[in-house]
Amino acid sequence: MTLRPSTRLIVVAAIAIVPLATVAGFLPPLAPAGFAALALIALIAAVDAFTLTRSIARWSAAAPASLQWFQDREAALPIVLQHSAAASHNLRLHVNLPPEIEPRDKSVAFRIEGSGIAEFACVPRRRGEFHPDTCDIEQPSALGLWYAGRTLPIHSEVRVYPDLRRERAADLIRSHARSGAHARRQLGKGREFEKLRDYEHGDSFEDIYWKATARRQKPVVKVFQIERTQEVYAIIDSSRLSARGDILDSYVTAALALAITAEAQHDRFGLASFSAGIDNFIPAASGKRHFAFCRDAIYAVQPRPVTPDIEEVFSYLHTHLHKRSLIIFLTALDDPFLADAFVNNVRVLSRRHLVLVNVPEQADVRPLFTGAMPASADEVYTRLAGHMHWTRLRELQKTLERRGVRLAVVDPAQLPSQLARQYIEVKQRQLL
């Protein structure tokens, strides 16, 4: 607890105490009266301070045990303040927040009747889990001569989720979903067996079911229907490759946007995150509860300074994904060693599943003779390095295409909408 004099006490000291002390010093007959007045003022100030220290010691504070906020969206932290007395009090409140959460005001002043709720407005700038543990209150004395401050525990858990509304990904996704489901023609004949029927002119020989043809002594073909429920997986890289800038934030936002897209298309969504190996794996399902479960699993994921074991990641996914699925990797393949490991092991999944890879676009990775002229020798070497990286990426793209895997270089800021377009295109062409 801290105690400090107010401006009023300083003014009183300047107006009363200093003249009285001067009179007592220069006019001895008036000294007893001056000293008595000084003693009275000091007694009043001491009683006022003592009353204040007793009053502020009787405060307690509490906050909700768990709060759910969204990144870059203003929120309020409600603080319940209680006093053992029912009298009115003027207070000033300050909450000690983590640096990732910005308060709108440094402190909030309000009047409270014994107990009440004070809302402390702030804006979380990063996703994750945070724990505001203490708040500071300051109370003036009854006569306004002193201010007393005290730190109170609150113990709250704040979960900050990516703000999909800010990205406007949900509206874009729904518009794609409507156009994919109604306005655009579905391509392909589907993969899910429906029934057998007699051969008709124009049917493909590939659809002839030879065993039934032999039994019935006439051509019989299989009829397939479009699969209504498919499985979609987002695989998030949280290793050292995702530690640059806000790439991992883009991955998390895009994965949640893809989950909304799959729900709109009546498909099942699952996800996995990996660093050294698989850290989180959630089998595909649907529904609001499943979306909340996926969101809680990745909202606080942070990059780890480790190199991923690509072989272990692919082996785990091959073991746990039994039904043919759309698998979308969100990773950076600018490390040649890891890129080679990815190419060598991707066949484990691409034989059974449809695999897409999205790598973040980098400003310096582009063909040599594009953009403005370099302004210095250092920039020339930077352009050369970027061109070499761009060439390796194009070779990697062609190599993966030969293995049935599509690689796309996307702007991290546009990643949610890009994933939605890729998924809708797969649905339209019935590639699963």
Kinemage of the C-alpha trace (Angstrom):
@kinemage 1
@onewidth
@group {chain A} dominant
@subgroup {mainchain}
@vectorlist {calphas} color= white
{ca met a 1} P 0.000 0.000 0.000
{ca thr a 2} L 1.231 3.502 -0.843
{ca leu a 3} L 0.231 6.885 0.594
{ca arg a 4} L 0.882 10.248 -1.046
{ca pro a 5} L -0.256 13.831 -0.304
{ca ser a 6} L -2.801 15.457 -2.537
{ca thr a 7} L -2.616 18.868 -4.132
{ca arg a 8} L -5.112 20.090 -1.536
{ca leu a 9} L -2.753 19.180 1.307
{ca ile a 10} L 0.118 20.987 -0.391
{ca val a 11} L -2.067 24.079 -0.833
{ca val a 12} L -3.160 23.942 2.804
{ca ala a 13} L 0.443 23.685 3.866
{ca ala a 14} L 1.384 26.651 1.720
{ca ile a 15} L -1.526 28.821 2.887
{ca ala a 16} L -1.804 27.916 6.566
{ca ile a 17} L 1.189 26.061 7.906
{ca val a 18} L 3.913 28.330 6.499
{ca pro a 19} L 2.295 31.639 7.732
{ca leu a 20} L 1.514 30.137 11.141
{ca ala a 21} L 5.060 28.929 11.556
{ca thr a 22} L 6.344 32.349 10.502
{ca val a 23} L 4.064 34.141 13.010
{ca ala a 24} L 5.087 31.754 15.786
{ca gly a 25} L 8.733 32.443 15.044
{ca phe a 26} L 8.622 36.236 14.858
{ca leu a 27} L 5.813 37.010 17.355
{ca pro a 28} L 6.512 35.101 20.565
{ca pro a 29} L 3.228 36.107 22.259
{ca leu a 30} L 1.303 34.393 19.448
{ca ala a 31} L 3.553 31.347 19.356
{ca pro a 32} L 1.354 29.112 21.560
{ca ala a 33} L -1.697 29.824 19.409
{ca gly a 34} L 0.334 29.258 16.217
{ca phe a 35} L 1.747 25.987 17.444
{ca ala a 36} L -1.719 24.893 18.558
{ca ala a 37} L -3.099 25.631 15.100
{ca leu a 38} L -0.238 23.730 13.495
{ca ala a 39} L -0.828 20.788 15.791
{ca leu a 40} L -4.553 20.801 14.975
{ca ile a 41} L -3.866 20.809 11.236
{ca ala a 42} L -1.338 17.993 11.653
{ca leu a 43} L -3.813 16.005 13.752
{ca ile a 44} L -6.565 16.456 11.180
{ca ala a 45} L -4.216 15.359 8.396
{ca ala a 46} L -3.051 12.339 10.429
{ca val a 47} L -6.607 11.258 11.242
{ca asp a 48} L -7.560 11.686 7.589
{ca ala a 49} L -4.583 9.524 6.532
{ca phe a 50} L -5.302 6.864 9.175
{ca thr a 51} L -8.967 6.638 8.124
{ca leu a 52} L -7.935 6.312 4.488
{ca thr a 53} L -5.431 3.496 5.134
{ca arg a 54} L -8.075 1.552 7.046
{ca ser a 55} L -10.622 2.080 4.287
{ca ile a 56} L -8.412 1.025 1.384
{ca ala a 57} L -7.333 -2.113 3.247
{ca arg a 58} L -10.944 -3.317 3.156
{ca trp a 59} L -11.167 -3.483 -0.659
{ca ser a 60} L -11.172 -6.734 -2.630
{ca ala a 61} L -11.251 -7.323 -6.387
{ca ala a 62} L -12.215 -10.149 -8.701
{ca ala a 63} L -12.433 -10.749 -12.450
{ca pro a 64} L -14.129 -13.457 -14.546
{ca ala a 65} L -12.154 -16.691 -14.455
{ca ser a 66} L -12.231 -16.981 -18.255
{ca leu a 67} L -12.816 -14.449 -21.035
{ca gln a 68} L -12.941 -14.828 -24.805
{ca trp a 69} L -11.754 -11.879 -26.884
{ca phe a 70} L -10.862 -11.347 -30.536
{ca gln a 71} L -7.658 -9.939 -31.931
{ca asp a 72} L -7.671 -6.176 -32.692
{ca arg a 73} L -11.268 -5.860 -31.491
{ca glu a 74} L -11.977 -3.678 -28.453
{ca ala a 75} L -13.071 -5.602 -25.375
{ca ala a 76} L -13.826 -4.827 -21.739
{ca leu a 77} L -12.330 -6.494 -18.693
{ca pro a 78} L -14.969 -6.317 -15.914
{ca ile a 79} L -13.481 -5.883 -12.448
{ca val a 80} L -15.777 -6.529 -9.463
{ca leu a 81} L -14.735 -4.299 -6.532
{ca gln a 82} L -16.152 -4.876 -3.068
{ca his a 83} L -15.809 -2.912 0.171
{ca ser a 84} L -16.893 -4.038 3.615
{ca ala a 85} L -18.659 -0.708 4.179
{ca ala a 86} L -21.669 0.391 2.163
{ca ala a 87} L -20.588 4.022 1.830
{ca ser a 88} L -19.801 5.727 -1.473
{ca his a 89} L -16.191 5.914 -2.602
{ca asn a 90} L -14.323 7.570 -5.431
{ca leu a 91} L -11.777 5.275 -7.028
{ca arg a 92} L -9.300 5.205 -9.868
{ca leu a 93} L -8.580 1.796 -11.424
{ca his a 94} L -5.628 0.555 -13.464
{ca val a 95} L -5.231 -3.068 -14.645
{ca asn a 96} L -1.741 -4.491 -15.124
{ca leu a 97} L -2.056 -6.055 -18.585
{ca pro a 98} L 0.457 -8.016 -20.677
{ca pro a 99} L 2.223 -5.948 -23.367
{ca glu a 100} L 0.193 -7.752 -26.070
{ca ile a 101} L -2.988 -6.083 -24.754
{ca glu a 102} L -3.255 -2.313 -25.108
{ca pro a 103} L -5.469 -0.393 -22.650
{ca arg a 104} L -7.652 2.339 -24.107
{ca asp a 105} L -6.936 4.551 -21.068
{ca lys a 106} L -4.193 4.269 -18.486
{ca ser a 107} L -6.737 4.410 -15.666
{ca val a 108} L -10.484 4.727 -15.144
{ca ala a 109} L -12.097 6.997 -12.520
{ca phe a 110} L -15.563 6.185 -11.147
{ca arg a 111} L -17.743 6.346 -8.052
{ca ile a 112} L -18.874 3.147 -6.399
{ca glu a 113} L -21.477 2.422 -3.722
{ca gly a 114} L -19.892 -0.165 -1.481
{ca ser a 115} L -19.429 -2.641 -4.332
{ca gly a 116} L -19.787 -2.570 -8.078
{ca ile a 117} L -18.300 -3.416 -11.465
{ca ala a 118} L -15.786 -1.290 -13.323
{ca glu a 119} L -15.080 -2.087 -16.986
{ca phe a 120} L -11.525 -1.559 -18.174
{ca ala a 121} L -11.476 -1.167 -21.984
{ca cys a 122} L -8.554 -2.559 -23.964
{ca val a 123} L -7.590 -3.966 -27.363
{ca pro a 124} L -5.692 -7.284 -27.702
{ca arg a 125} L -3.085 -7.052 -30.447
{ca arg a 126} L -2.040 -10.700 -30.582
{ca arg a 127} L -3.847 -13.995 -30.333
{ca gly a 128} L -3.036 -16.394 -27.536
{ca glu a 129} L -3.686 -16.978 -23.865
{ca phe a 130} L -2.952 -14.234 -21.334
{ca his a 131} L -3.307 -13.934 -17.572
{ca pro a 132} L -3.972 -10.491 -16.043
{ca asp a 133} L -3.182 -11.123 -12.375
{ca thr a 134} L -3.355 -7.759 -10.595
{ca cys a 135} L -5.019 -4.359 -10.678
{ca asp a 136} L -4.153 -1.098 -8.923
{ca ile a 137} L -6.734 1.052 -7.167
{ca glu a 138} L -6.298 4.556 -5.817
{ca gln a 139} L -8.695 6.164 -3.333
{ca pro a 140} L -8.799 9.766 -2.043
{ca ser a 141} L -9.287 10.464 1.642
{ca ala a 142} L -12.501 11.871 3.085
{ca leu a 143} L -11.045 15.408 3.286
{ca gly a 144} L -9.137 15.045 0.036
{ca leu a 145} L -5.743 15.507 1.717
{ca trp a 146} L -4.283 12.118 0.779
{ca tyr a 147} L -4.345 9.439 -1.911
{ca ala a 148} L -3.805 5.799 -1.032
{ca gly a 149} L -2.972 3.108 -3.558
{ca arg a 150} L -3.114 -0.662 -3.341
{ca thr a 151} L -2.512 -3.633 -5.638
{ca leu a 152} L -5.235 -6.293 -5.651
{ca pro a 153} L -5.142 -9.798 -7.204
{ca ile a 154} L -7.759 -10.645 -9.848
{ca his a 155} L -6.511 -13.894 -11.553
{ca ser a 156} L -8.255 -14.078 -14.921
{ca glu a 157} L -7.587 -16.094 -18.085
{ca val a 158} L -8.083 -14.271 -21.382
{ca arg a 159} L -8.222 -16.217 -24.639
{ca val a 160} L -7.666 -14.060 -27.709
{ca tyr a 161} L -8.919 -15.662 -30.931
{ca pro a 162} L -8.241 -14.554 -34.512
{ca asp a 163} L -10.825 -12.051 -35.681
{ca leu a 164} L -12.433 -13.612 -38.754
{ca arg a 165} L -14.909 -10.753 -38.951
{ca arg a 166} L -12.066 -8.277 -39.272
{ca glu a 167} L -10.631 -10.257 -42.173
{ca arg a 168} L -14.150 -10.404 -43.655
{ca ala a 169} L -13.299 -13.975 -44.540
{ca ala a 170} L -16.669 -15.340 -43.449
{ca asp a 171} L -18.639 -13.171 -45.905
{ca leu a 172} L -16.273 -14.023 -48.735
{ca ile a 173} L -16.462 -17.709 -47.888
{ca arg a 174} L -20.244 -17.749 -47.822
{ca ser a 175} L -20.404 -16.025 -51.191
{ca his a 176} L -18.062 -18.648 -52.636
{ca ala a 177} L -20.081 -21.397 -51.016
{ca arg a 178} L -23.329 -20.124 -52.560
{ca ser a 179} L -21.775 -19.745 -55.990
{ca gly a 180} L -20.221 -23.193 -55.777
{ca ala a 181} L -23.377 -24.912 -54.606
{ca his a 182} L -25.932 -23.223 -56.857
{ca ala a 183} L -24.583 -21.053 -59.634
{ca arg a 184} L -21.772 -23.240 -60.922
{ca arg a 185} L -22.012 -26.606 -62.589
{ca gln a 186} L -20.486 -29.556 -60.741
{ca leu a 187} L -17.900 -31.277 -62.880
{ca gly a 188} L -17.126 -34.991 -62.822
{ca lys a 189} L -19.303 -37.982 -62.062
{ca gly a 190} L -18.496 -38.519 -58.405
{ca arg a 191} L -16.731 -41.344 -56.623
{ca glu a 192} L -19.371 -42.808 -54.326
{ca phe a 193} L -21.067 -45.970 -55.644
{ca glu a 194} L -24.849 -45.669 -55.943
{ca lys a 195} L -26.247 -48.588 -57.988
{ca leu a 196} L -25.913 -50.892 -61.007
{ca arg a 197} L -27.868 -50.472 -64.234
{ca asp a 198} L -27.882 -51.785 -67.792
{ca tyr a 199} L -25.386 -50.366 -70.236
{ca glu a 200} L -26.662 -47.472 -72.355
{ca his a 201} L -25.265 -45.867 -75.459
{ca gly a 202} L -22.624 -43.296 -74.474
{ca asp a 203} L -21.535 -44.963 -71.237
{ca ser a 204} L -17.795 -45.277 -70.741
{ca phe a 205} L -16.215 -48.702 -70.921
{ca glu a 206} L -14.374 -47.853 -67.695
{ca asp a 207} L -17.701 -47.999 -65.825
{ca ile a 208} L -18.601 -51.513 -66.950
{ca tyr a 209} L -18.824 -53.915 -64.007
{ca trp a 210} L -17.497 -57.097 -65.556
{ca lys a 211} L -18.493 -59.506 -62.793
{ca ala a 212} L -22.168 -58.463 -62.987
{ca thr a 213} L -21.938 -58.462 -66.790
{ca ala a 214} L -20.770 -62.087 -66.744
{ca arg a 215} L -23.561 -63.123 -64.372
{ca arg a 216} L -26.354 -61.344 -66.266
{ca gln a 217} L -24.990 -62.091 -69.739
{ca lys a 218} L -25.406 -58.431 -70.731
{ca pro a 219} L -23.361 -55.248 -70.144
{ca val a 220} L -23.853 -53.696 -66.704
{ca val a 221} L -22.309 -50.424 -65.548
{ca lys a 222} L -21.710 -48.865 -62.163
{ca val a 223} L -23.470 -45.593 -61.362
{ca phe a 224} L -21.626 -43.180 -59.100
{ca gln a 225} L -23.029 -40.222 -57.214
{ca ile a 226} L -21.390 -37.055 -56.010
{ca glu a 227} L -20.067 -37.507 -52.502
{ca arg a 228} L -22.071 -35.292 -50.193
{ca thr a 229} L -19.729 -35.449 -47.227
{ca gln a 230} L -15.988 -35.234 -47.643
{ca glu a 231} L -13.095 -34.645 -45.297
{ca val a 232} L -10.838 -31.599 -45.404
{ca tyr a 233} L -7.676 -31.172 -43.332
{ca ala a 234} L -5.512 -28.103 -42.720
{ca ile a 235} L -1.946 -28.954 -41.695
{ca ile a 236} L -0.232 -25.994 -39.982
{ca asp a 237} L 3.539 -25.667 -39.725
{ca ser a 238} L 4.492 -24.194 -36.326
{ca ser a 239} L 8.223 -24.909 -36.549
{ca arg a 240} L 11.035 -22.390 -37.076
{ca leu a 241} L 9.860 -21.937 -40.674
{ca ser a 242} L 6.812 -20.059 -39.339
{ca ala a 243} L 8.688 -17.734 -36.979
{ca arg a 244} L 9.092 -14.917 -39.506
{ca gly a 245} L 6.698 -12.016 -39.115
{ca asp a 246} L 3.026 -12.912 -38.676
{ca ile a 247} L 3.023 -15.930 -41.003
{ca leu a 248} L 1.731 -18.283 -38.317
{ca asp a 249} L -1.121 -15.876 -37.526
{ca ser a 250} L -2.116 -16.056 -41.199
{ca tyr a 251} L -2.005 -19.864 -41.063
{ca val a 252} L -4.288 -20.005 -38.019
{ca thr a 253} L -6.783 -17.522 -39.478
{ca ala a 254} L -6.825 -19.351 -42.812
{ca ala a 255} L -7.377 -22.732 -41.138
{ca leu a 256} L -10.383 -21.420 -39.200
{ca ala a 257} L -11.738 -19.790 -42.352
{ca leu a 258} L -11.395 -23.126 -44.141
{ca ala a 259} L -13.356 -24.764 -41.320
{ca ile a 260} L -16.234 -22.320 -41.906
{ca thr a 261} L -16.087 -23.060 -45.627
{ca ala a 262} L -16.252 -26.812 -45.069
{ca glu a 263} L -19.194 -26.405 -42.685
{ca ala a 264} L -21.048 -24.337 -45.297
{ca gln a 265} L -20.461 -27.128 -47.842
{ca his a 266} L -21.615 -29.823 -45.355
{ca asp a 267} L -18.148 -31.382 -45.263
{ca arg a 268} L -16.108 -32.489 -42.269
{ca phe a 269} L -13.077 -30.482 -41.206
{ca gly a 270} L -9.985 -31.587 -39.311
{ca leu a 271} L -6.623 -30.072 -38.571
{ca ala a 272} L -3.119 -30.827 -37.387
{ca ser a 273} L -0.151 -28.710 -36.371
{ca phe a 274} L 3.449 -29.843 -36.399
{ca ser a 275} L 6.829 -28.574 -35.279
{ca ala a 276} L 9.401 -31.306 -34.600
{ca gly a 277} L 6.539 -33.801 -35.072
{ca ile a 278} L 2.756 -33.716 -34.875
{ca asp a 279} L 1.756 -31.492 -31.936
{ca asn a 280} L -2.034 -31.454 -32.370
{ca phe a 281} L -4.302 -33.700 -34.391
{ca ile a 282} L -8.089 -33.365 -34.530
{ca pro a 283} L -9.992 -35.873 -36.689
{ca ala a 284} L -12.468 -34.468 -39.169
{ca ala a 285} L -15.969 -33.715 -37.911
{ca ser a 286} L -18.579 -30.972 -38.249
{ca gly a 287} L -20.780 -28.752 -36.135
{ca lys a 288} L -20.365 -25.671 -33.960
{ca arg a 289} L -18.935 -27.636 -31.058
{ca his a 290} L -16.279 -29.170 -33.306
{ca phe a 291} L -15.369 -25.738 -34.703
{ca ala a 292} L -14.962 -24.396 -31.157
{ca phe a 293} L -12.789 -27.399 -30.323
{ca cys a 294} L -10.559 -26.750 -33.350
{ca arg a 295} L -10.345 -23.053 -32.531
{ca asp a 296} L -9.328 -23.770 -28.933
{ca ala a 297} L -6.664 -26.189 -30.152
{ca ile a 298} L -4.776 -23.702 -32.349
{ca tyr a 299} L -5.639 -20.188 -31.154
{ca ala a 300} L -2.569 -20.057 -28.882
{ca val a 301} L -0.104 -22.030 -31.024
{ca gln a 302} L 3.280 -20.308 -31.278
{ca pro a 303} L 6.317 -21.061 -33.469
{ca arg a 304} L 8.937 -23.307 -31.925
{ca pro a 305} L 12.670 -23.026 -32.758
{ca val a 306} L 12.913 -26.603 -34.053
{ca thr a 307} L 13.341 -28.263 -37.422
{ca pro a 308} L 10.354 -30.391 -38.491
{ca asp a 309} L 10.745 -34.111 -39.016
{ca ile a 310} L 8.938 -34.348 -42.361
{ca glu a 311} L 9.117 -38.128 -42.521
{ca glu a 312} L 7.474 -38.497 -39.109
{ca val a 313} L 4.757 -35.966 -40.020
{ca phe a 314} L 3.807 -37.816 -43.207
{ca ser a 315} L 3.964 -41.194 -41.501
{ca tyr a 316} L 1.605 -40.006 -38.753
{ca leu a 317} L -0.908 -38.561 -41.224
{ca his a 318} L -0.772 -41.695 -43.377
{ca thr a 319} L -1.546 -43.814 -40.325
{ca his a 320} L -4.427 -41.697 -39.004
{ca leu a 321} L -6.171 -40.605 -42.225
{ca his a 322} L -8.098 -43.601 -43.509
{ca lys a 323} L -10.654 -41.992 -45.830
{ca arg a 324} L -9.573 -40.132 -48.963
{ca ser a 325} L -9.296 -36.479 -47.937
{ca leu a 326} L -8.260 -33.067 -49.138
{ca ile a 327} L -5.056 -32.189 -47.251
{ca ile a 328} L -3.862 -28.576 -47.375
{ca phe a 329} L -0.383 -27.882 -46.034
{ca leu a 330} L 0.431 -24.388 -44.777
{ca thr a 331} L 4.196 -24.217 -44.636
{ca ala a 332} L 7.299 -22.542 -46.080
{ca leu a 333} L 9.554 -24.702 -48.226
{ca asp a 334} L 12.435 -22.270 -48.721
{ca asp a 335} L 14.857 -24.570 -46.880
{ca pro a 336} L 16.332 -26.836 -49.631
{ca phe a 337} L 16.904 -29.746 -47.249
{ca leu a 338} L 13.319 -29.685 -45.956
{ca ala a 339} L 11.958 -29.158 -49.470
{ca asp a 340} L 13.755 -32.321 -50.638
{ca ala a 341} L 12.412 -34.219 -47.619
{ca phe a 342} L 8.903 -33.019 -48.454
{ca val a 343} L 9.207 -34.186 -52.059
{ca asn a 344} L 10.607 -37.573 -51.066
{ca asn a 345} L 7.861 -38.308 -48.543
{ca val a 346} L 4.773 -36.695 -50.071
{ca arg a 347} L 4.052 -39.798 -52.182
{ca val a 348} L 2.981 -41.530 -48.967
{ca leu a 349} L -0.073 -39.239 -48.874
{ca ser a 350} L -0.575 -38.305 -52.522
{ca arg a 351} L -1.300 -41.918 -53.524
{ca arg a 352} L -4.460 -41.968 -51.435
{ca his a 353} L -5.308 -38.302 -50.777
{ca leu a 354} L -5.444 -35.011 -52.666
{ca val a 355} L -2.608 -32.838 -51.363
{ca leu a 356} L -2.298 -29.064 -51.809
{ca val a 357} L 0.607 -26.981 -50.527
{ca asn a 358} L 0.453 -23.237 -49.834
{ca val a 359} L 3.696 -21.370 -49.204
{ca pro a 360} L 3.828 -17.673 -48.208
{ca glu a 361} L 4.906 -15.152 -50.791
{ca gln a 362} L 8.074 -13.166 -50.039
{ca ala a 363} L 8.749 -9.716 -51.462
{ca asp a 364} L 12.341 -10.430 -52.546
{ca val a 365} L 11.586 -13.799 -54.182
{ca arg a 366} L 10.867 -12.952 -57.810
{ca pro a 367} L 12.420 -13.150 -61.307
{ca leu a 368} L 15.574 -11.092 -61.749
{ca phe a 369} L 14.445 -8.564 -64.337
{ca thr a 370} L 11.207 -7.434 -62.686
{ca gly a 371} L 10.425 -4.285 -60.752
{ca ala a 372} L 12.443 -1.091 -60.566
{ca met a 373} L 16.155 -0.854 -61.221
{ca pro a 374} L 18.342 -1.704 -58.214
{ca ala a 375} L 19.653 1.363 -56.436
{ca ser a 376} L 22.840 -0.147 -54.998
{ca ala a 377} L 25.222 -3.063 -55.306
{ca asp a 378} L 23.728 -4.671 -52.195
{ca glu a 379} L 20.308 -4.603 -53.811
{ca val a 380} L 21.734 -6.309 -56.913
{ca tyr a 381} L 22.966 -9.205 -54.787
{ca thr a 382} L 19.608 -9.309 -52.984
{ca arg a 383} L 17.853 -9.537 -56.359
{ca leu a 384} L 20.175 -12.352 -57.437
{ca ala a 385} L 19.470 -14.315 -54.257
{ca gly a 386} L 15.747 -13.751 -54.713
{ca his a 387} L 15.931 -14.955 -58.316
{ca met a 388} L 17.749 -18.137 -57.281
{ca his a 389} L 15.135 -18.765 -54.603
{ca trp a 390} L 12.351 -18.134 -57.151
{ca thr a 391} L 13.963 -20.620 -59.570
{ca arg a 392} L 14.203 -23.319 -56.890
{ca leu a 393} L 10.578 -22.735 -55.971
{ca arg a 394} L 9.428 -23.146 -59.574
{ca glu a 395} L 11.431 -26.366 -59.900
{ca leu a 396} L 9.868 -27.620 -56.680
{ca gln a 397} L 6.436 -26.766 -58.033
{ca lys a 398} L 7.016 -28.809 -61.194
{ca thr a 399} L 8.433 -31.740 -59.210
{ca leu a 400} L 5.396 -31.819 -56.933
{ca glu a 401} L 3.024 -31.613 -59.899
{ca arg a 402} L 4.555 -34.801 -61.281
{ca arg a 403} L 3.631 -36.443 -57.974
{ca gly a 404} L 0.050 -35.178 -58.132
{ca val a 405} L 0.573 -32.360 -55.621
{ca arg a 406} L -0.266 -28.737 -56.378
{ca leu a 407} L 1.861 -25.961 -54.866
{ca ala a 408} L 0.640 -22.355 -54.707
{ca val a 409} L 2.534 -19.233 -53.658
{ca val a 410} L 0.062 -16.970 -51.872
{ca asp a 411} L 0.055 -13.581 -50.214
{ca pro a 412} L -0.229 -14.203 -46.428
{ca ala a 413} L -2.773 -11.384 -46.150
{ca gln a 414} L -4.989 -13.114 -48.755
{ca leu a 415} L -4.475 -16.648 -47.476
{ca pro a 416} L -8.015 -17.170 -46.044
{ca ser a 417} L -9.703 -16.244 -49.336
{ca gln a 418} L -7.150 -18.210 -51.364
{ca leu a 419} L -7.822 -21.365 -49.354
{ca ala a 420} L -11.558 -20.871 -49.819
{ca arg a 421} L -11.119 -20.627 -53.594
{ca gln a 422} L -8.909 -23.707 -53.728
{ca tyr a 423} L -11.389 -25.737 -51.715
{ca ile a 424} L -14.401 -24.603 -53.790
{ca glu a 425} L -12.528 -25.443 -56.992
{ca val a 426} L -11.827 -28.952 -55.709
{ca lys a 427} L -15.517 -29.358 -54.886
{ca gln a 428} L -16.612 -28.148 -58.296
{ca arg a 429} L -14.263 -30.415 -60.197
{ca gln a 430} L -14.966 -33.402 -57.954
{ca leu a 431} L -11.261 -34.064 -57.579
{ca leu a 432} L -11.846 -35.971 -54.364
